[in-house]
Amino acid sequence: MRVTVLAATGRLGQALVRHLRAEGHAVIAVGRDPAKLTTLPEDVVRRVADFGDATALKVALADATCIVSCANAAHVPAILAALPAPLPERLVLMGSTRRFSAVPDATAEHVRRAEALLAELPVPSVMLLASLIYGAGGSVVDGLAARLRRSRFLPLPRGGRSLVQPIHIDDVAAALVAAIVRDAAPGAPIVIAGPAPMSYGAMVRTIARSIGRPVVILALPGWLFSGLGRLLALVPGLAGLGGSLRRLVEDKAYDIGEMRRRLGVSPRAFEIGGPR
């Protein structure tokens, strides 16, 4: 199968290209940075297009029969506007489980809007709602590891009892490939996450063990993080940090039955696939 990958030079895009090639698929990689595109394998067709350039995006997708976007859901309207005629046989988009958060957030709104647009599209399609992704650098997990290298003390709301369900980037890539090829994949959005919820504190302790560092979790009341987050949301430029603090208090636990049933993917446990 020939697959057009949008945002192919990002961490997830590169992982997806690697998985697609390993399974024998031909890849057309679309990215905005020509220099980064040249780092992809020689057998990958490379096309330059920015989501903000409607003409370039239409040209890049003109012959696409199967499209996978690894980009933020904010770009979904631009992608849908650039779909070729005839329409592709399959369209797979990335979303985020942040869409379930009660904390006001632009990313969550973009995902919800994209879901609504996709539901009206006459193309076999699906959006994958990923939980916290780790395993390729630049993630929350890597940030926590860097923090623990500087200091063993880490303040967390309620001592880190909030639940999380991180997923390895290779499991995300495997889910995207399955969403392309499996007949059961198209339809309602599919949550993709780790095999089971774990406490934030357990995740932190796993990270600490993996880098050989001790950790002391300082238990602070949840209302302190929620209140500080609300205050920061009022400060220009700090709304994102405020939202992050408020989300630390939320449980992020998900049912991945649809991931297993429709995609046939069983994710690895964080203890096995965590940072090395």
N, C-alpha and C positions, 0 to 999 in steps of 0.2 A: 504494500500500500504506500502511496505517496502522501506524506503528511506535511502540511505547512505549519510551522511553529512560530508564533508571535512572541516577542520578548525572549528570543532564543539565546541571547548572550548573558542573561542574568543567571543567578545560581540555579534556580529551578529549571530554567530553559536549557542550560547546559546539561543538567542531569537527565532531562527528558530526551534531548538529542542523543545522549549516550545510550539510554535504554532503547530508544527506537532503532538505532543502528544495530544494537546487539540482537534485536529480534528481526532484522532483515528488512526494515522499512526504509524507503527513500525519504530523505528529509530536505525540505526547503526551509531555511532559517531566515527569519525576518527580524531585523534589529535596527536601531537608530544610529549605532556607532560602527562605521566601516572597519575601524581598527580592531574592535572586539570580534567582529564577524570573521576576520581573517584568522583568528585563533581556533576556529572550529575545524574539524577534519576536512580534508580536501574533497571528499566525495559528497559533502553537503553543499547544496545550492544556496548561495547567499544573496539576500536582497535587502537593500537599505530603505527603511521607511520609518517615519515617526508618526505616532498616533495623532499628533496635531496637524499633520499634512494629509488631508483627505485624498488628494490626487495620488500621492506616492503610495498611500496605503491601498487604494483601489488597484493600482498597477501591480503591487506586490501580491495581491490576492486574486488577480484576474483569472488564473487557471487553477485555483485551489479547489480540490475535491474533498479534502478533510482538513479542518482547521482546529488547532489547539492554541489557546492563549494562556500564557503563563503570567500575564500582566495583571495589574490591579484592576478590580472590577470597575473603577472609574472610567476605564477606557472602553467598556462594552458598547456604549452608544456609537462610538466612532467605528468600532469593529463591525457592528451590524449595518451601519450605513455604507460600509465598503465591501459588503459581501458580493461575490460575483453572480452573474447570470450565465448559465443556470446556477441555482443555489447549491452549496456544498452538500455532500452526502452525510456529513457528520460535523458537528460543531461542539467543542468541549471548552469550557471556560473555568477559570479559577475564581473562587470566592473565599470567604472566610467565615469561621464560626463566630466571629465578632458580631455578625448580624443578629445573634441571639442576646447580645448584651443589653442591659437596661440603661447603660450609660450612653448619653447622646454622643454620637461619633460619626464623622463624615464617611469613614470606611464602611461602617455598618449600613449607612444610608445608600451608599453606592451599590453595595451587594444586594440590598433589598430591591432597589430600582432595576438592577440588572436581572434579577430573578423574574420580575414582572415582565420585562421586555422579552426575555427568553421564552416565557410561557406563551407568548403570542406569535412566536416565530414558526413558520411551517417547515422546519428543518429538524431532523432527528438530532437532539442536542441535550446537553446536561451541564450543570454547574457543580463543581466539587467544592464543598465548604471545608477548608482545611483548618485544623486547630494549630497550635504553636508548632511551627516547622523548625527542625534543627538538623545539624549534620553536615553543613557545607560552609560554615562561617557566617558571621554577621547576624546571628540570631539572638534571641533573648538568652538562650543557653550560653552562648559565647560571651555575652555581656556579663552574665552571672559569674562565669569562670574568671573573667578578667577582674571582676570586683573581689572575688575570693582570693585572688593572688595578691591583691593589695591589702586586704584586711580579712581577718577571720570572723569579724562581727557583721551580722546582717540583720537589720530590723525588718520584721514582717508582721503584717496584721494577723492577730490571733495565733501567733507563733507558727505561721505557715500552714494552717489547717485548710485553707481554701484548696479546692481540687483543680487539677490540670490534667491534660491528656495529650502530651506532646507526640508528634509523629515525625519519623525520620524522613529526610528529603528523598531518599531512594524509594521509600514506600509511597510517597506522593507521586513520584515519577511513574512508578508501577501502576498506580491507580489511574493516572492520566492515559497511559497506554491501554489499559483495560477499558477505559471509557471510550476509546476510539474503536476497539475491535469487537467488544462484546455486544450481542444483540439486546441484552437486558439493561444496558447502561442508560440509554436515553430516557428522559422523563424528569421527574421532580429532582431537585437538588439532592446530592448525596453528601452526608457528613463523612469526612475522612479524618481519623484521629488514631492515637495509639490504642492498644488492645484493651486498656482499662484505666479508669481514673486513678490518680495518685495525688497525695497532698503536695502542695508547693514545697513544703519543708522536706519531704522525701526526695523530690526532684533536686533540691539544692544540695542535700547530703550526698546524693549520687554524683552530682557534678564535682563536689569537693573531693570525694574518694577518687574520681577519675583523674584528677590533677594532683593528687597527693597532698591536699591542703586540709587543715582542720577548719571547722566552721562552728560558730556559736550563734544560734538564731535567737534574736532578741524579740520577745513577744510584746507587741504593742496592740492597743485596742483598735478594732476595725474602724470605729467611728473617727479615729484620728486621721486615718488615710482617706476616708470618704470626705471628711470635712476639709482637709487640706486640698484634696483634689478639686472640690467645688470652688475653693478660693482661687486656686491657680487657673481654673477655667475662665476666670474673670480678667486675668492678666494677659495682655497681648503677647502672643508668641509662646505662651505656656499652657495653652488649652490641651495640647497633646499629652504633656506630662501629667496634667491634672486628671485626664481621662485614664491614663495608665495606672495612677495611684488608686483611683476608684475601682477599676477592674480587678485590682489585686484582691479585693474583698469578695469578688464574685466567684462562685463555683463554676468551673468549665468542665463539666462531665457530659459525655455524649454516648448515645447508642450507635454503634457502628455496624449494626445488623445489615443495613442496606449496602454498606461498603463490601461486606463479605458476600452478600447474596448477589448483588447486581454486578459488582466488579471482580469478585473472586479473589480479593486481596486480603490477606491476614497480616496485619502490621506487626513488627517486632516490638518487644518490650523495651522500655527505656533503659533498663538495667543492662540489656544486651547491646542495644544500638546507640547508647549514649556517647558523649564526647570521650575521646581518647587522648 
